[in-house]
Structures are given as structure tokens and as C-alpha cells.
Amino acid sequence: MKHVLFVCGRNLRRSPTAEAIFADAPGVETASAGLNPDAEEPLTAELVEWADLIFVMEKAQRAKLSARFRGSLKRARVICLDIPDRFEFMDPELVRLLRAKVTPLLR
């Protein structure tokens, strides 16, 4: 089972959408969290350590993740999807982008 973590700022739109889309993918267990202090589900060291693969939505989030959780990032591969914060939860264009960018990397 591959543990896949989706991370954005507040865990309101992009990362929960990604978690929902890929929740039923074969051989994959998903979770999502946010890096901001007011995140719906704040990112923890335990979640980072749990993950085999971490998808961040923006380059700045990758830098923040590395700075804050350096000690917990021993084995996870971190990939930036370059998806801006301009979509609503389950927005069809967001779903299309996530499927196009993430699906090939889950194989």
C-alpha cells in the first residue's frame, strides 16, 4: 500500500479535492493536510513520516514543508504540482488538473 499525502495551505479546497479523487485508487491510501496555522487539518510530523509520496500544490509550500519538517522527510518523495489557489473544492478544472498530473505518478 502506497501512502499518498496531499498538502496545500489551509486544507480547504485543493488537497481535500485530491484526497477525495484518489481515495479509491488501487494500492493507494490517501490523506490531506494544510501548512497554515489555521488549516482545517494541520500538517503534522506523524503525517509526513506516514507518507511515501507527498504532493504540494505550490513551490512555496515545498520550501515551507522542507523547512518545518526536515527531520520527518526521510523517506517521502515530494512533488510540486504547480496548481494555484484559484479553485473551489471539487472544481471540474481542478479535478482534471489533478488527474492529469497525479495519476501517472501513482503507477
The 8 nearest C-alpha neighbors of each residue, nearest first, counted from 0:
[[1, 26, 27, 2, 28, 25, 3, 51],
 [0, 2, 27, 26, 28, 3, 51, 52],
 [3, 1, 50, 28, 51, 29, 27, 0],
 [4, 2, 29, 52, 50, 53, 28, 51],
 [5, 3, 53, 30, 31, 29, 50, 54],
 [4, 6, 31, 54, 14, 53, 55, 30],
 [7, 5, 55, 32, 14, 33, 31, 54],
 [8, 6, 33, 14, 56, 10, 55, 9],
 [7, 9, 33, 34, 35, 10, 38, 6],
 [8, 10, 38, 33, 11, 35, 39, 7],
 [11, 9, 33, 32, 39, 38, 14, 7],
 [12, 10, 9, 15, 39, 13, 88, 14],
 [11, 13, 88, 87, 15, 16, 14, 10],
 [12, 14, 16, 15, 17, 88, 7, 11],
 [13, 15, 17, 5, 16, 6, 31, 7],
 [16, 14, 18, 17, 13, 12, 31, 19],
 [17, 15, 19, 13, 14, 89, 18, 88],
 [18, 16, 14, 20, 15, 19, 21, 13],
 [17, 19, 15, 16, 21, 20, 29, 22],
 [18, 20, 16, 22, 17, 21, 15, 23],
 [21, 19, 17, 18, 22, 16, 23, 94],
 [20, 22, 24, 23, 18, 19, 17, 29],
 [23, 21, 19, 29, 18, 24, 20, 28],
 [24, 22, 21, 25, 20, 27, 28, 19],
 [23, 25, 21, 27, 22, 26, 28, 20],
 [26, 24, 27, 23, 28, 0, 22, 21],
 [25, 27, 0, 1, 24, 28, 23, 2],
 [28, 26, 1, 25, 0, 24, 2, 29],
 [27, 29, 2, 3, 1, 22, 0, 26],
 [30, 28, 3, 22, 18, 4, 2, 27],
 [29, 31, 4, 18, 5, 3, 32, 28],
 [32, 30, 5, 4, 14, 6, 15, 18],
 [31, 33, 40, 42, 6, 10, 41, 5],
 [32, 34, 10, 9, 8, 7, 41, 38],
 [33, 35, 8, 42, 41, 7, 9, 36],
 [34, 36, 38, 8, 37, 9, 33, 41],
 [35, 37, 38, 34, 41, 9, 33, 8],
 [38, 36, 35, 9, 39, 41, 33, 34],
 [39, 37, 9, 33, 41, 35, 40, 10],
 [38, 40, 10, 9, 41, 11, 37, 33],
 [39, 41, 32, 38, 33, 10, 42, 31],
 [42, 40, 33, 38, 32, 34, 39, 43],
 [41, 43, 32, 33, 34, 40, 46, 44],
 [44, 42, 45, 46, 41, 47, 32, 68],
 [43, 45, 47, 46, 71, 48, 68, 42],
 [46, 44, 48, 43, 47, 49, 71, 42],
 [47, 45, 49, 43, 48, 44, 50, 42],
 [46, 48, 44, 50, 49, 45, 71, 72],
 [47, 49, 45, 71, 46, 50, 44, 72],
 [50, 48, 46, 47, 45, 2, 51, 75],
 [51, 49, 2, 47, 52, 48, 3, 75],
 [52, 50, 75, 2, 3, 1, 76, 74],
 [51, 53, 76, 3, 75, 50, 77, 4],
 [54, 52, 4, 77, 5, 3, 76, 78],
 [53, 55, 5, 78, 79, 77, 6, 4],
 [56, 54, 6, 79, 57, 7, 61, 5],
 [55, 57, 80, 82, 81, 7, 79, 54],
 [58, 56, 81, 60, 59, 55, 79, 82],
 [57, 59, 61, 60, 79, 62, 81, 56],
 [60, 58, 62, 61, 57, 63, 64, 56],
 [61, 59, 63, 57, 58, 62, 64, 55],
 [60, 62, 64, 58, 59, 63, 55, 65],
 [63, 61, 65, 59, 60, 64, 66, 58],
 [62, 64, 60, 66, 65, 61, 67, 59],
 [63, 65, 61, 67, 62, 66, 68, 60],
 [66, 64, 69, 62, 63, 68, 67, 61],
 [65, 67, 63, 64, 69, 68, 62, 61],
 [68, 66, 64, 65, 69, 63, 70, 62],
 [67, 69, 71, 65, 70, 64, 66, 72],
 [68, 70, 65, 72, 71, 66, 67, 64],
 [71, 69, 68, 72, 73, 67, 44, 65],
 [70, 72, 68, 48, 69, 73, 44, 47],
 [73, 71, 69, 70, 75, 74, 68, 47],
 [72, 74, 71, 75, 70, 48, 69, 76],
 [73, 75, 72, 76, 51, 48, 50, 71],
 [76, 74, 51, 52, 72, 50, 73, 77],
 [75, 77, 52, 53, 51, 74, 78, 72],
 [78, 76, 53, 54, 52, 75, 79, 55],
 [77, 79, 54, 55, 53, 80, 76, 52],
 [78, 80, 55, 56, 81, 54, 57, 58],
 [79, 81, 56, 82, 55, 78, 57, 54],
 [82, 80, 57, 56, 79, 83, 58, 55],
 [81, 83, 56, 80, 57, 84, 96, 93],
 [84, 82, 85, 81, 57, 56, 86, 13],
 [85, 83, 86, 82, 13, 56, 12, 87],
 [84, 86, 83, 87, 82, 13, 93, 12],
 [87, 85, 84, 90, 93, 88, 12, 13],
 [86, 88, 90, 12, 89, 85, 13, 93],
 [87, 89, 12, 90, 16, 13, 86, 11],
 [90, 88, 16, 91, 94, 87, 93, 12],
 [89, 91, 93, 87, 92, 88, 86, 94],
 [92, 90, 94, 93, 89, 95, 96, 86],
 [93, 91, 95, 94, 90, 96, 86, 89],
 [94, 92, 96, 90, 95, 91, 97, 86],
 [93, 95, 91, 97, 92, 96, 98, 89],
 [94, 96, 92, 98, 93, 97, 99, 91],
 [97, 95, 93, 99, 94, 98, 100, 92],
 [96, 98, 94, 100, 99, 95, 101, 93],
 [97, 99, 95, 102, 101, 96, 100, 94],
 [100, 98, 96, 97, 101, 95, 102, 103],
 [99, 101, 97, 98, 102, 96, 103, 80],
 [102, 100, 104, 98, 97, 103, 99, 105],
 [101, 103, 105, 98, 104, 100, 99, 106],
 [104, 102, 105, 101, 106, 100, 99, 98],
 [105, 103, 101, 102, 106, 100, 52, 78],
 [106, 104, 102, 103, 101, 27, 1, 3],
 [105, 104, 103, 102, 26, 101, 25, 27]]
